Amino acid sequence: MRRHEFQPGRLLAGLVLLVAGVLYLLDAAGETDLAWWVIVPMTMGGLSLAALLGLITYAVRRDRRDRISASSDQ
């Protein structure tokens, strides 16, 4: 299997959606009583953080790639 680069934004998005799904299942099973206005903002906030983390990761990798290509051109 080919190695791939670590993508922390996707990891965070997956964890946020996993937690939201578990909370929804617990609510459906009657274990907890959560209102929709708790789950929706938590999910949207987590996905927003994941998008921000993805952009930061992209910027860092692009900067690193540009520095490597600039040093090899000299």
Backbone as CSV, one residue per row, in Angstrom:
resi,resn,N_x,N_y,N_z,CA_x,CA_y,CA_z,C_x,C_y,C_z
1,MET,0.840,-1.178,0.000,0.000,0.000,0.000,0.885,1.240,0.000
2,ARG,0.540,2.174,-0.859,1.306,3.405,-0.948,1.067,4.288,0.257
3,ARG,2.130,4.902,0.752,1.975,5.825,1.880,1.338,7.120,1.405
4,HIS,0.571,7.724,2.242,-0.034,9.005,1.906,0.309,10.002,3.004
5,GLU,0.172,11.259,2.670,0.506,12.284,3.648,-0.598,12.401,4.697
6,PHE,-0.174,12.737,5.897,-1.097,12.900,7.010,-1.907,14.170,6.804
7,GLN,-3.220,14.070,6.944,-4.100,15.214,6.763,-4.917,15.424,8.041
8,PRO,-4.424,16.296,8.923,-5.083,16.482,10.216,-6.488,17.077,10.107
9,GLY,-6.761,17.860,9.077,-8.105,18.429,8.912,-9.143,17.341,8.674
10,ARG,-8.797,16.365,7.867,-9.720,15.251,7.615,-9.908,14.384,8.848
11,LEU,-8.825,14.221,9.619,-8.933,13.463,10.868,-9.890,14.149,11.826
12,LEU,-9.739,15.459,11.981,-10.614,16.200,12.886,-12.065,16.166,12.410
13,ALA,-12.292,16.304,11.110,-13.654,16.247,10.577,-14.279,14.887,10.843
14,GLY,-13.511,13.826,10.657,-14.025,12.485,10.929,-14.354,12.281,12.386
15,LEU,-13.495,12.765,13.267,-13.757,12.620,14.704,-14.990,13.412,15.138
16,VAL,-15.141,14.610,14.594,-16.311,15.429,14.935,-17.593,14.736,14.488
17,LEU,-17.602,14.224,13.273,-18.801,13.546,12.783,-19.057,12.239,13.527
18,LEU,-18.004,11.565,13.933,-18.156,10.348,14.727,-18.784,10.659,16.084
19,VAL,-18.315,11.697,16.734,-18.884,12.097,18.033,-20.339,12.518,17.870
20,ALA,-20.642,13.266,16.824,-22.031,13.687,16.587,-22.923,12.471,16.341
21,GLY,-22.417,11.499,15.595,-23.203,10.285,15.350,-23.433,9.477,16.620
22,VAL,-22.414,9.361,17.460,-22.566,8.631,18.724,-23.563,9.345,19.633
23,LEU,-23.470,10.671,19.700,-24.437,11.414,20.518,-25.856,11.257,19.981
24,TYR,-26.005,11.258,18.662,-27.324,11.059,18.068,-27.865,9.663,18.398
25,LEU,-27.007,8.655,18.305,-27.432,7.295,18.645,-27.808,7.169,20.112
26,LEU,-27.043,7.800,20.990,-27.384,7.773,22.414,-28.723,8.461,22.670
27,ASP,-28.983,9.548,21.958,-30.259,10.237,22.103,-31.401,9.386,21.564
28,ALA,-31.172,8.715,20.425,-32.217,7.867,19.841,-32.514,6.654,20.724
29,ALA,-31.497,6.173,21.431,-31.690,5.015,22.303,-32.307,5.409,23.641
30,GLY,-32.415,6.692,23.916,-33.019,7.141,25.159,-32.031,7.257,26.313
31,GLU,-30.743,7.125,26.034,-29.730,7.227,27.091,-29.503,8.670,27.520
32,THR,-29.584,9.583,26.583,-29.411,11.004,26.880,-30.568,11.772,26.252
33,ASP,-30.709,13.011,26.662,-31.738,13.870,26.088,-31.066,15.139,25.578
34,LEU,-30.591,15.085,24.332,-29.899,16.215,23.731,-30.822,16.918,22.746
35,ALA,-30.790,18.227,22.778,-31.569,19.003,21.820,-30.757,19.168,20.533
36,TRP,-31.450,19.412,19.433,-30.759,19.556,18.154,-29.850,20.771,18.165
37,TRP,-30.190,21.788,18.959,-29.392,23.001,18.967,-28.063,22.821,19.706
38,VAL,-27.839,21.641,20.257,-26.534,21.331,20.845,-25.661,20.631,19.808
39,ILE,-26.234,19.701,19.082,-25.473,18.896,18.127,-25.091,19.689,16.877
40,VAL,-26.014,20.446,16.348,-25.753,21.165,15.091,-24.630,22.194,15.228
41,PRO,-24.639,23.067,16.237,-23.511,24.010,16.360,-22.181,23.315,16.662
42,MET,-22.229,22.234,17.442,-21.005,21.497,17.737,-20.431,20.921,16.441
43,THR,-21.277,20.362,15.613,-20.823,19.786,14.351,-20.311,20.872,13.404
44,MET,-21.038,21.950,13.281,-20.609,23.030,12.384,-19.322,23.672,12.876
45,GLY,-19.183,23.865,14.176,-17.949,24.417,14.722,-16.770,23.488,14.491
46,GLY,-16.983,22.198,14.691,-15.916,21.226,14.474,-15.500,21.152,13.017
47,LEU,-16.471,21.195,12.114,-16.145,21.169,10.687,-15.447,22.452,10.250
48,SER,-15.821,23.576,10.871,-15.128,24.834,10.577,-13.681,24.776,11.056
49,LEU,-13.460,24.226,12.242,-12.097,24.057,12.734,-11.293,23.115,11.843
50,ALA,-11.945,22.069,11.355,-11.265,21.130,10.455,-10.877,21.824,9.156
51,ALA,-11.743,22.683,8.634,-11.425,23.420,7.410,-10.257,24.373,7.652
52,LEU,-10.254,25.054,8.783,-9.156,25.952,9.111,-7.850,25.190,9.259
53,LEU,-7.903,24.052,9.904,-6.715,23.218,10.060,-6.214,22.711,8.711
54,GLY,-7.118,22.367,7.824,-6.736,21.944,6.482,-6.058,23.062,5.704
55,LEU,-6.567,24.282,5.837,-5.944,25.420,5.155,-4.556,25.714,5.711
56,ILE,-4.412,25.623,7.018,-3.103,25.855,7.636,-2.116,24.786,7.189
57,THR,-2.556,23.538,7.170,-1.692,22.447,6.729,-1.267,22.650,5.279
58,TYR,-2.196,23.061,4.440,-1.881,23.308,3.031,-0.855,24.428,2.894
59,ALA,-1.035,25.511,3.658,-0.114,26.637,3.578,1.290,26.242,4.030
60,VAL,1.385,25.468,5.091,2.692,25.037,5.583,3.371,24.135,4.565
61,ARG,2.634,23.216,3.991,3.229,22.307,3.004,3.627,23.040,1.733
62,ARG,2.833,24.008,1.312,3.161,24.782,0.114,4.423,25.601,0.350
63,ASP,4.529,26.212,1.539,5.721,26.994,1.863,6.961,26.104,1.901
64,ARG,6.832,24.937,2.491,7.958,24.003,2.558,8.367,23.538,1.158
65,ARG,7.368,23.253,0.324,7.646,22.820,-1.044,8.323,23.938,-1.844
66,ASP,7.883,25.177,-1.657,8.486,26.301,-2.367,9.927,26.532,-1.925
67,ARG,10.197,26.371,-0.619,11.565,26.543,-0.148,12.485,25.461,-0.694
68,ILE,11.974,24.237,-0.768,12.795,23.152,-1.298,13.089,23.353,-2.779
69,SER,12.070,23.766,-3.538,12.291,23.984,-4.968,13.195,25.199,-5.212
70,ALA,13.117,26.217,-4.363,13.979,27.386,-4.523,15.432,27.047,-4.208
71,SER,15.635,26.197,-3.215,17.014,25.828,-2.875,17.607,24.872,-3.909
72,SER,16.800,24.095,-4.581,17.326,23.178,-5.604,17.590,23.898,-6.921
73,ASP,16.938,25.055,-7.132,17.160,25.833,-8.361,18.481,26.588,-8.335
74,GLN,19.032,26.818,-7.184,20.273,27.604,-7.071,21.465,26.837,-7.478
